[in-house]
Amino acid sequence: MRVLVTGASGFLGSHVAEACLRAGDEVRALVRPTSDPGHLRTLPGVEIVHGDLGDTASLRAAAEGVDVVHHSAARVLDHGSRAQFWDTNVEGTRRLLEAARDGGARRFVFVSSPSAVMDGRDQVDVDESIPYPRRYLNLYSQTKAAAERLVLAADAPGFTTCALRPRAVWGPRDRHGFMPKLLGRLLAGRLPDLSGGRRVTAALCHCANAAHACVLAARADGVGGRAYFVTDAEPVDVWAFMAEVAEMFGAPPPRRRVPPVLRDALVEAVELAWRMPFLAHHHDPPLSRYSVALLTRSSTYDTAAARRDLGYRPLVDRSTGLEGLRSWVEEIGGPGVWTEGAR
């Protein structure tokens, strides 16, 4: 098939492009003019086109003549205005949907997130029947949910749309996501134990597994108008996993424990301060309801639907994924790529 991959110069998008190439697809990569396409240029046969989710003309040109659109691009920063998040994540998705449909695409695979249904409480072995929450923890979650609804509602005869919800995507080439930020603080000795003594169990999704799910979703029957949770084979104990990664890179695990009462009070104070536009629009908060929920609430998902409809089975297990992560970190000169931004 001929496919368009958005966000292809980024972390997950680059892995989706590679997975499509391995599946025999012709790949067109949509890259912003300001992004670095260096890795994409090493992939034989990838056609690089420049465009932006805010530029309708560039989206129409990029989507013309493709069979499938894999939409991975999104605003995933921890700061920004409501207008910025809405225009990129929601209106950008709407523009791309229209461009794909008008350009003759037969399928639209949206990379969503479990954050779209996250409500700040434990979610253990939930499936796709879980409703969208009434209140969202941050603008990213709210706009990903809104975009997902747009995608699923656009399903129609001749134009199949579906959404994948990979949880906490991790692996090589991730320099700026939630996990690198977390590991950077951990390796810099700036991450205390926020668990409050609770065992926190969470699903993860290695980048190769998420990309594999995209390839499967582009080919599977009966997926129209549906969302699917996608994860690694087994969940992890979050704080034990971080200690394992810290040890792998020669750092001690978190030892300072912050009492839940103090932790929650700090979050409330930061959330209050970050109502100021100057902070909220330009600076990442040191703590937030969203980031603390990721570290203190169990989140695991039933992937039976993905196994049944997509034929999904994880390709990479945790130990193999960690070895690949170690090798990549060594190639780029060590974990300083993470710790520099955490100091």
C-alpha positions as CSV (number, residue, x, y, z in Angstrom):
1,M,0.0,0.0,0.0
2,R,1.0,3.6,-0.3
3,V,0.9,5.2,3.1
4,L,1.3,8.7,4.6
5,V,2.8,8.9,8.1
6,T,2.5,12.1,10.1
7,G,4.9,12.9,12.8
8,A,7.4,10.7,11.0
9,S,10.4,12.7,12.1
10,G,9.4,12.1,15.7
11,F,9.8,9.2,18.1
12,L,6.8,6.9,17.4
13,G,6.2,8.2,13.8
14,S,9.7,7.1,12.8
15,H,9.0,3.6,14.0
16,V,5.7,3.5,12.2
17,A,7.5,4.5,9.0
18,E,10.0,1.7,9.5
19,A,7.3,-0.9,10.2
20,C,5.4,0.1,7.1
21,L,8.6,-0.3,5.0
22,R,9.1,-3.7,6.5
23,A,5.6,-4.6,5.5
24,G,6.3,-3.7,1.9
25,D,4.4,-0.3,1.9
26,E,5.5,2.8,0.0
27,V,6.0,5.4,2.6
28,R,5.4,9.2,2.3
29,A,6.5,11.0,5.5
30,L,4.9,14.3,6.4
31,V,7.6,16.5,8.2
32,R,7.3,20.1,9.4
33,P,9.8,22.4,7.7
34,T,11.5,23.0,11.1
35,S,11.9,19.3,12.0
36,D,15.0,17.2,11.6
37,P,14.4,14.5,9.0
38,G,17.9,13.0,9.5
39,H,16.8,9.5,10.5
40,L,14.2,9.4,7.8
41,R,16.9,10.1,5.2
42,T,18.6,6.9,6.2
43,L,15.5,4.8,5.3
44,P,15.6,3.8,1.6
45,G,12.5,4.7,-0.4
46,V,10.9,7.1,2.1
47,E,9.4,10.1,0.3
48,I,9.7,13.2,2.5
49,V,7.2,16.0,2.1
50,H,7.0,19.2,4.1
51,G,3.8,20.3,5.7
52,D,2.0,21.2,8.9
53,L,-1.3,20.2,10.5
54,G,-2.3,23.9,10.4
55,D,-1.7,24.2,6.7
56,T,-4.6,22.7,4.7
57,A,-3.0,23.0,1.3
58,S,0.1,21.0,2.5
59,L,-2.1,18.3,4.0
60,R,-4.0,17.9,0.7
61,A,-0.8,17.6,-1.2
62,A,0.6,15.1,1.2
63,A,-2.5,12.9,1.3
64,E,-3.1,12.9,-2.5
65,G,-3.0,9.4,-3.9
66,V,-2.3,7.5,-0.7
67,D,-4.2,4.4,0.4
68,V,-3.7,4.8,4.2
69,V,-3.0,7.6,6.6
70,H,-1.2,6.9,9.8
71,H,-1.7,10.0,12.0
72,S,0.9,10.0,14.7
73,A,1.6,13.8,15.0
74,A,0.2,15.7,18.0
75,R,1.1,18.4,20.4
76,V,2.4,16.4,23.4
77,L,4.1,19.2,25.3
78,D,3.4,19.9,28.9
79,H,2.7,23.6,28.2
80,G,0.6,25.6,25.8
81,S,-2.6,27.4,25.5
82,R,-6.0,25.8,24.9
83,A,-6.1,27.3,21.4
84,Q,-2.7,25.7,20.6
85,F,-3.7,22.3,21.8
86,W,-7.1,22.5,20.1
87,D,-5.8,23.7,16.8
88,T,-3.1,21.0,16.5
89,N,-4.7,18.0,18.0
90,V,-8.4,18.5,17.1
91,E,-8.6,20.9,14.1
92,G,-5.4,19.5,12.7
93,T,-6.9,16.0,12.8
94,R,-10.1,17.3,11.2
95,R,-8.1,18.9,8.4
96,L,-6.1,15.7,7.8
97,L,-9.3,13.6,7.8
98,E,-10.8,15.8,5.1
99,A,-7.5,15.8,3.1
100,A,-7.3,12.0,3.3
101,R,-10.9,11.4,2.3
102,D,-10.7,13.9,-0.6
103,G,-7.4,12.4,-1.7
104,G,-8.8,8.9,-2.1
105,A,-7.4,7.2,1.0
106,R,-9.3,4.1,2.0
107,R,-8.2,4.0,5.7
108,F,-7.2,6.4,8.5
109,V,-5.4,5.0,11.5
110,F,-5.2,7.4,14.4
111,V,-2.6,7.1,17.1
112,S,-4.6,8.0,20.2
113,S,-3.8,7.4,23.8
114,P,-5.3,5.9,27.0
115,S,-5.1,9.4,28.3
116,A,-8.3,10.0,26.3
117,V,-10.2,8.0,29.0
118,M,-8.0,8.7,32.0
119,D,-9.8,10.2,35.0
120,G,-7.0,10.2,37.7
121,R,-8.2,7.0,39.4
122,D,-6.9,3.5,39.2
123,Q,-8.0,1.8,35.9
124,V,-7.3,-1.9,36.2
125,D,-7.8,-4.3,33.2
126,V,-10.3,-1.9,31.6
127,D,-11.5,-2.5,28.1
128,E,-12.8,-0.2,25.3
129,S,-16.2,0.0,26.9
130,I,-14.9,2.5,29.5
131,P,-16.5,5.9,28.8
132,Y,-14.8,9.2,28.2
133,P,-14.4,11.1,31.5
134,R,-16.5,14.1,32.4
135,R,-13.4,16.0,33.4
136,Y,-9.9,15.7,31.9
137,L,-6.6,16.0,33.8
138,N,-5.0,18.3,31.2
139,L,-5.4,19.8,27.7
140,Y,-3.5,17.0,26.0
141,S,-6.0,14.3,27.3
142,Q,-9.0,16.5,26.5
143,T,-7.9,17.2,22.9
144,K,-6.7,13.6,22.2
145,A,-10.2,12.5,23.2
146,A,-11.9,15.1,21.1
147,A,-9.7,14.1,18.1
148,E,-10.4,10.4,18.6
149,R,-14.1,11.0,18.6
150,L,-13.8,12.9,15.3
151,V,-11.8,10.0,13.8
152,L,-14.2,7.3,14.9
153,A,-17.3,9.4,13.7
154,A,-15.7,9.8,10.3
155,D,-15.9,6.0,9.6
156,A,-17.9,5.4,6.4
157,P,-18.2,3.0,3.5
158,G,-15.0,3.2,1.5
159,F,-13.3,5.2,4.3
160,T,-12.4,3.1,7.3
161,T,-11.3,4.9,10.4
162,C,-10.0,3.5,13.7
163,A,-7.9,4.5,16.7
164,L,-5.1,2.8,18.6
165,R,-4.4,3.6,22.2
166,P,-0.8,2.5,23.0
167,R,0.0,3.1,26.6
168,A,3.3,4.9,27.7
169,V,5.2,4.3,24.4
170,W,8.9,3.7,25.2
171,G,12.1,2.7,23.4
172,P,14.9,4.0,21.3
173,R,14.9,7.5,19.8
174,D,12.6,9.0,22.4
175,R,14.4,12.1,23.6
176,H,11.6,14.4,24.8
177,G,8.6,12.3,25.9
178,F,7.2,11.6,29.4
179,M,9.5,8.7,30.0
180,P,12.8,10.5,29.0
181,K,11.8,13.4,31.3
182,L,11.1,11.0,34.1
183,L,14.3,9.1,33.6
184,G,16.3,12.3,33.3
185,R,15.0,13.4,36.7
186,L,15.7,10.0,38.1
187,L,19.3,9.8,36.8
188,A,19.9,13.4,37.9
189,G,18.7,12.5,41.5
190,R,15.7,14.8,41.2
191,L,12.9,12.3,41.4
192,P,11.6,11.4,44.8
193,D,9.4,8.4,45.4
194,L,5.8,9.7,45.0
195,S,4.1,6.4,45.4
196,G,3.1,6.8,49.0
197,G,4.0,3.2,49.6
198,R,1.4,1.9,47.1
199,R,2.3,-0.7,44.5
200,V,1.6,1.1,41.2
201,T,1.0,-1.3,38.2
202,A,0.9,0.1,34.7
203,A,0.9,-1.1,31.1
204,L,3.6,0.1,28.8
205,C,3.9,-0.2,25.0
206,H,7.3,-0.6,23.3
207,C,7.6,1.6,20.2
208,A,8.0,-1.5,17.9
209,N,4.8,-3.0,19.3
210,A,2.8,0.2,18.8
211,A,4.2,0.5,15.2
212,H,3.3,-3.1,14.5
213,A,-0.3,-2.4,15.7
214,C,-0.5,0.4,13.2
215,V,0.5,-1.9,10.3
216,L,-2.1,-4.4,11.4
217,A,-4.8,-1.8,11.7
218,A,-4.2,-0.7,8.2
219,R,-5.0,-4.2,6.9
220,A,-7.6,-5.7,9.3
221,D,-11.3,-6.1,8.6
222,G,-14.1,-5.0,10.9
223,V,-12.2,-2.3,12.7
224,G,-14.2,0.7,11.4
225,G,-15.2,3.2,14.0
226,R,-13.5,1.4,16.8
227,A,-10.7,2.2,19.3
228,Y,-8.2,-0.4,20.6
229,F,-5.9,-0.5,23.6
230,V,-2.4,-1.7,22.7
231,T,0.2,-2.7,25.3
232,D,3.2,-4.9,25.9
233,A,2.6,-8.4,27.0
234,E,2.8,-7.8,30.8
235,P,2.3,-4.7,32.9
236,V,5.1,-3.5,35.2
237,D,5.5,-2.3,38.7
238,V,6.2,1.3,37.9
239,W,8.6,2.2,40.7
240,A,10.4,-1.2,40.4
241,F,10.8,-0.7,36.7
242,M,12.3,2.8,37.2
243,A,14.7,1.3,39.7
244,E,15.7,-1.3,37.2
245,V,16.3,1.3,34.5
246,A,18.3,3.5,37.0
247,E,20.5,0.5,37.8
248,M,21.0,-0.2,34.2
249,F,22.5,3.3,33.7
250,G,24.4,3.3,37.0
251,A,22.1,5.5,39.1
252,P,20.5,4.8,42.5
253,P,16.7,4.3,42.6
254,P,14.5,7.0,44.2
255,R,15.0,7.0,47.9
256,R,13.4,10.2,49.2
257,R,9.7,9.5,49.9
258,V,7.2,12.3,49.7
259,P,4.1,11.8,51.9
260,P,0.9,11.8,49.9
261,V,-0.6,14.7,51.8
262,L,2.5,16.9,51.0
263,R,2.6,15.6,47.4
264,D,-1.0,16.4,46.8
265,A,-0.7,19.9,48.4
266,L,2.3,20.6,46.1
267,V,0.3,19.5,43.0
268,E,-2.6,21.8,44.0
269,A,-0.1,24.7,44.5
270,V,1.5,24.2,41.1
271,E,-1.8,23.7,39.3
272,L,-3.0,27.0,40.9
273,A,0.2,28.8,39.8
274,W,0.0,27.4,36.3
275,R,-3.4,29.1,35.7
276,M,-1.3,32.1,35.0
277,P,-1.0,32.3,31.2
278,F,2.7,33.2,31.3
279,L,3.5,30.0,33.0
280,A,0.9,27.7,31.4
281,H,1.7,28.8,27.9
282,H,5.5,28.8,28.0
283,H,6.8,26.6,30.8
284,D,6.4,22.9,31.8
285,P,5.1,22.5,35.4
286,P,7.4,20.6,37.8
287,L,4.3,18.6,38.9
288,S,0.8,18.2,37.7
289,R,-2.3,16.2,38.3
290,Y,-1.6,14.3,35.1
291,S,2.1,13.5,35.7
292,V,1.4,12.5,39.3
293,A,-1.5,10.3,38.2
294,L,0.8,8.5,35.8
295,L,3.2,7.7,38.7
296,T,0.7,6.9,41.5
297,R,-2.4,5.3,39.8
298,S,-2.5,1.8,38.4
299,S,-3.4,1.7,34.7
300,T,-3.7,-1.6,32.9
301,Y,-5.8,-2.5,29.9
302,D,-7.5,-5.6,28.4
303,T,-6.2,-6.0,24.8
304,A,-8.5,-8.8,23.9
305,A,-10.2,-6.7,21.2
306,A,-6.8,-5.9,19.5
307,R,-5.9,-9.5,19.6
308,R,-9.2,-10.5,18.1
309,D,-9.7,-7.9,15.5
310,L,-6.1,-6.9,14.6
311,G,-4.4,-10.2,15.2
312,Y,-2.1,-8.1,17.6
313,R,0.6,-9.9,19.5
314,P,3.6,-7.9,21.0
315,L,6.8,-8.4,19.0
316,V,9.2,-7.1,21.7
317,D,9.3,-8.2,25.3
318,R,10.5,-6.1,28.2
319,S,14.0,-7.5,28.5
320,T,14.6,-7.3,24.7
321,G,13.3,-3.7,24.7
322,L,15.5,-2.7,27.6
323,E,18.6,-4.1,25.8
324,G,17.6,-2.1,22.7
325,L,17.2,1.0,24.8
326,R,20.6,0.5,26.4
327,S,22.3,0.1,23.0
328,W,20.7,3.2,21.7
329,V,21.7,5.3,24.7
330,E,25.3,4.0,24.3
331,E,25.2,5.0,20.6
332,I,24.2,8.6,21.4
333,G,26.8,9.0,24.1
334,G,25.1,8.0,27.3
335,P,22.0,9.1,29.4
336,G,23.2,12.7,29.4
337,V,20.7,13.2,26.5
338,W,18.0,12.9,29.2
339,T,19.7,14.4,32.3
340,E,20.7,17.7,30.6
341,G,17.0,18.8,30.5
342,A,16.3,17.6,34.0
343,R,18.8,19.7,35.9
